[in-house]
Amino acid sequence: ILDNYQKNIQIMTKNSEKLLTNLFNACNPYSPLPAGDPRYVDCREVRGDDNITVDLGLNIQRSQEITCQLYSGHFGAGKSTELRRLEQYLKEQGYFVVYFAADEQDINTEDTEYTDILLACTRHLLEAIKDTDSKPLRDWMEKRWNDLKDLALTELSFESLSLEAQIAQFSRLTANVRIEPSLRQKIREKVNPYTTTLIEALNQFIQDAKKRLPDKYSQMAIIADNLDKIVQFYKDGGERSNLDEIFLDRSEQLKALDCHIVYTVPISMVHSNRAADLSNNYNNAPQVLPMIMVNNPSGEVNQAGLAKMKQVIEKRVKQVEPSLSLELETQWFDNRETLEKLCLMSGGHVRNLLSMLQEAINRTPDLPITAKAVQRAITSLRNIYRRTVDKDNWSILAKVSITHRILNDKQHRDLLFNRCILEYRYYDEEEEMQNWYDVHPLIKGILEFKEAVAQLEP
């Protein structure tokens, strides 16, 4: 055993830079895991028994009618990874699934309206289903061509375009909606009056596609991811926001596609006074992916949650050097306390964990990763949270840290949206679901927060 340990030390010393570089890349915080990825960690037991294949998948599988469901959670909590699992599950149950991350090519999250989402769905269905009659959609585009051709940046007549070029005009429109502010509103103004006819054409396309699907597919589903990143704004100082317009005023149109569909929705809206309307309009309450519970409401460490966070790192370490059995707590890190501090300071937020780990790696010339490197990473991310909190919000955060409750107002919703407040869930002894909230652990180390807590203490 001693010989193996010394051998590992020699390998670790010789290949330290390569190991750290590989681990850095294995910990990309912005890359969702594909279904079946060996790095995936099942966290249901410390996420209030959350299971997307049950919570959303079975609704789709068992329903005799088309379903439309909403899914939410904090940025970086793992929603996209879970939605990829849902995609794989549905495929295994005989569904043809079209998944897309809307913010990558289709929408500008700082300025999004319903029309942008409808065009995105149209584009991705056209790209995913090649052997289906696209004539209904091409006919719709041709009727609008005089209005849209300038916005699609072409002077050609629609008839002169090849079949592929005619279809590609939907992609051209979504690209301009996303990256061309000068064209974005003009496209909406031209398309908005005709969204009903676009939905009708799209449904004709979907119905034809269902008939042509291979025998292994019995139904279709769309998963529109990253709509939860849409930033809320109010037009002309009104009381209704763009989120109200998208998810409530246009709910009938969002549900109108002739296939199962899952949309992500901002967590701030799920916790707003629109929550009941969302539940009524979609015949179901939005599903929310909570944080991994690394602490209990009473404040002590939740050992099961801490173990899951360690496992997130451990599985990435195994991908880096499968043949090398370096101990996570003593060879990758200088000691167990350093590793656990990193995990606990993430608050159970996977993206924060991986971001801090990457920063610690950058401050580590040779293995093991030291307590100093981890502390520098913690401090770096803490400074970002410090700048995120408005001066009037410190007292709100202090109260949340004591009561573990939130109020239904804009300030609390904004703090949820910015991940300053994190949502957790567990089942009590009577199997009643309990939701509770806490301030991000990084914020608890900020002087302004400590002062606000001290003012509340007797």
N, C-alpha and C positions, 0 to 999 in steps of 0.2 A: 504493500500500500504506500509506504514511504517512497519507494522508487518511482511509482506512478505519479505521486504528488510532485516530486522533484522534476520529473520529466515534463509534467504539465507546466511547471514554473519556467523551465527552459524554453518550451515552445511559446509560452505566453510572452516572455521577454523578447524573444527573437521576432515574433510576428505581431507585436503589440499594435503597431501603427495600422497594419492591415486589418486586424480584428476590430479595432475601433472604427475604422472607415466603413467596414462592412456592417457593423452594428448601427452606425449612424444612418446608413441608407435603408437598413431593415426597419428603422423606426420612423419612417416618413409619416408625420402626423396628418397629412392631407391626402393620403392615399387609402381609400376604403378597401377592405379585404374582400376579394372575390369569394363566392360561395365555395366551401370546401377547403379554404386556405388553412394550412397546418398551424398558422399563427393565431387562429380564432380561439377565443376563450369564452366558454358558455358561462354567462354571469346571471342566469335567471334567479338563482337562490338569493342573490344580494341586490336584485333589481325588482323586488316585489313580484317574483314569479312571472316577469314579462317574457312572453314567447310570441314572436311575430307570426310564426306559422299557425299558432292557435288563435291569437287575437285578431289577425287579419286574414290569414290563409284559410281557416276553416269557414269563416263567413262567406268567402268567395266560393269555396268548394261545395258547401252545402246549400247555398241559396239557389232557388229556382228562378230568381230574377237577377237582372244585372245589378251589381253593387257599386257604390262609390264611397270610399272610405278616406278619412283624414288621419295622418300620422305626424307626430310632433316630438319635440325634445330639444335639448340644448345643442348648439353647434358643437361638433366634435364629440358628441356623446356616443356615436356609433350607429346613427340611424341608417346611413348609406350602407354600411356593412350588413345591418339587419335586413334592409330592403333587398340586398343582393341574395341573402338567404331565402327571402320570400320568393324572389324571382326563380331561384333554383327549385324550391319546393313546388311552386305552381307548374313549372315545366315537367316535373316528375309526375304530377297529377294530370297531365295531358292538356296544359294550357300553353298557347303561343303567347309569349310575354315580350312586350316592348318596354324596355327600361331606358330612361334617359335622365341625365343630370342637367336640368334646365339652365343653370347658371353658366354652363361651360360654353354653349354656342347659341343660346336662344333668347335669353332675357338679360336685362340689366337690373340687378337686384335693388339698385338705388332708385329705379323708376320703372315699375312694372304695372301693367294693367291686364285685364282679362284677355283682351285680344291677343296679346303677346303669347299667352299660354295656349290658346286655341291654335294659333299658327304653329307653335312648337309641336303640339300633338300631331297636327297634320303632317308636318315635315318628317317627324320620326316614323310615323306609320308608313308614309310613302317610301322612306329609305329602307325600312325593315321588311316590307312585303313587296317584292319585286314582280311576282307573277300574277298580279291582280289587276283587274281593269281599272285604270286610273282616269277613265274618261269623265266621270262625274266631277272630279276635282279639276281636271283640265278645262272642262266646260265652264266651271265656275270662274276660273282664272281668266279665261278668254273673254267672258262677259265684263270683267272688271279691268281688262287690259289697258284700255285707253286712259284710265285713271291711275293704273299702277305701273305702267311701263317705265315712266320717268323715275319712279321710286325704286324700281328694280335695276336701274342704271343700264338700260338698253333702249335703242331706238328701233329695234327690229319689230316687225309685226308678229303677232302670236302664231299665225299660220305658218310663217317662214321658219319658225324654230323647230328643231328636231323633237321627237317625243321625249327624249331624255332632257333636253333643254327646257321644254315646257314644264316638266315635273320639277326641274331644278329651280324654277322661279320661286317656289315656296321656301326653299333653303336661302335664296338670295334675300327674300323679305325678312326672314328671321334674323339673318346676319346683320342686316341694316337696322333692325329694331334694337339689336343688342349693342352695336358699336357706333351707330351714327345718330347722335342726338338731334341733328338737324332734320333727319328723315323720320325719326321715331314717331312723333306725333302726327305727321302727315300720313304715314302708313295706317295708323289707327283710325284717323278720320275717314280714310277711304274704305277701310275694311269693316269698321264698326256697324254701319247700317246693314251689312250683309252677313253678319255672323250666323244668323238663323239659317240662311241658305247654305253657308259653308258647312255648318253642322249636318244639314241634310245630305249634302254631297259626300261628306266624310263618312256618314253612316252607310250610304250606298256602297262606298268603297269597302268599308268594314264588312258589310253583309256579303259582298262578293268574295272577300278574302276568306271568310269563314267557310264558304263552299269549296274553296280551292286548297285549304290547308291539308297537309298530309294526314293520313288516317290516325296517327298517334296524337293529334291535337283535337280536342273537342270544343274548346272555347278560346277566347282571346282576353288579354289583360294588358293594361298600360300602367306603368309605375312612373310617375312624374316626380323626380327627386329634386331636392334643394330649393323648392319654393318656400321653404321655411326661412330662407335667408332674405326674403323680400323685406325691405325696410319700409316701415309704416310712415305715411305722410298724409297730411290733410290738405285738400284743395281749397284754395281761397279762404282759408280760415274756417271752413265748415266743420260740422260735428262728425261727419262720416269720413272714414279714411279710405285709402286705396284698398286696404285689406277687407273692409266691409263691402266695397264694390266687387272685389274679386270673389270672395268666398261666401258672401251672403246674397248680395243683389244678383249675382250671376250664378248662384248655386244650381238653378235648374238647367242652365246651359253646361255647367261643369259636369252635371250628372247625365247629360243628354246623349253622350256617345254610346253606341250600341256594343259596349264591351265593359268588362269589369275595369275599374280604375282606382288607383291609389294616388292621392296628392299629399305631399308634405305641406304643413301649415305652420306659421310662426308660433312659438310657444307663448308669446305675449298675447296672441289672440285667443288661445285656448284658455288663458287665465283672465280674460276680459269679461265685461258684462255682456259680451256676445256669445258666451259659452253655451247658454241654453238654446240660442238660435242656431248655432252650429249643430248641436245635437238633434234638434228638430228637423233642420233642413236636410241633414244627411242620414236621418233615421238611426243614428248611433253617435255616441260621444267619441270625439277624436281620441285615438290611442296615443299615450305619451310615454316615451322611453326615458326612465329616470336615470339618475347617476348611480354608479356603483357605491354601495353604502360602506364607506371605510370607517365611519364613526357611527355610533348609536346616538339617538336624540339626547341621551343623558350625558354624552361627551366622551365616553370611553371608546377605545378602539374596537371596531367590529373585526374580529380576527378573520372571519370568512371573507369579508370584503377586501381586507389587506392582502390575504393570500391570492385573491383573484388578480389584484394589481401586480403583485410579484410575478404571477404566471404570465401576464401580458408581456413583461420584459423577458422572462425565461424562455418563452416560445420563440421570441425573436433572436435570442442568443443561440438557441439550437439551430436556427436557420443559418446563422453566420458560420459556425464551425461544427457541423454535426458529429464529426469524429473526435472532437476534443471535449473532454468532460471537465471543464473548469467549473468550480463551485461559484454559483451566482453571488452568494453572500460574502465570500471571503477572497475570491480571485478576480471576478469581474468588478466587484465593489470592495472597498477596503474593510468593511465590516457590515454586519446585519443592520445596525442602527442607521447607517448612511442610506442603504437601500430602502428601509422602511420610512425614513423621513421623506425621501423623494415621492414614494407612493402616497403617503398621507397628505402631503402638501398639494397633491393634485386634486384633492377633494373627490376622488373617484371619477374624475373627468379624463378619459383616455387620451384625448388630444393634448391636454395640458401635460400629462405624464410623459408622453413621447417628445413633446417640444422641450421640456426641461431636460430630459435625458439627452437629446441631441446637443443642447447647450452645454451640459456637463461633459459630454464626450469632446466637444471642441476645446474645453479647458483642461483636458487630460492628455499629457504628452505620452504617458505609458500607463498600461494597466497596473494596478486596479484604479477604478474611478474613485476619487477621494471625497471625503466629507466637504473639503473646501470647494471642489469643483461643483458639487451638488448645491452647496449653499449659494455660490455665485449664480447658478442657473435659477434657483428659487428667487433670488433678489432681482434678477433681470426681469422675470415674468411678473413679479410683485409690482415693480415700477410701472408696468403697463396697466395693471389693474388700478394702481393709485391714480393714474392720469384719466382712467375711465370714469371714476366716481366724481360726480358733481359735489360741490361743498355742502349743498343742502341735503345730501343723501346719507351722510355719515350717521346721523341719528336714526334714520330708517334702518340702515344695516345693523346698527347696534341693537335695536329692538328685535329685529328678526333673529339675531343670534341668541337672544334670551328666550323668546316665545316660540321660535320655530314655526311661526305662522306668517302669512303675508296678507296684505289688504288688496282689495280689488280696485286699484287705482293706477294711474299712468306711471307713477314713479316706481312702484313695485314691478309693474310689467316691463318697464325699461330695464330695470336691474336684472330681471330674469332673462330678458333678451340678450343682455351683455354678459351673462354668466357670472355676475357678481353675487347673485342669489342662485343656489342650486336646489333642485327638487330631488327628493328621495322617497322611497316607498318600501313598506314591509307589511306583512300580515301578522296580526297579533294572535294571542292564544285562542281567541274565538273565531279565527279566520276572517276577521274584518280587515279590509285594506286600510292602511294608515299612510297618508301622505304628509310629509313634513319637509321643512325648508331650513337651509342654513346658509350662512355667509361663506363664500369661498375661503378656504383656509389661508390662502395667500394674503387676503385682505385683513385677516385677523392680526397679522404682524405689522400693520401700518399704524403709525403713531396717531393719525387723525381718528382711526377707528377705535383705538384703545382709549383715547380721550372721550369719545362719544359714549363708550360703554361705561366708563367711570362716572359720567354725569347721570347715568340711569341707575347706578348702584346706590343703595341707601347709605 
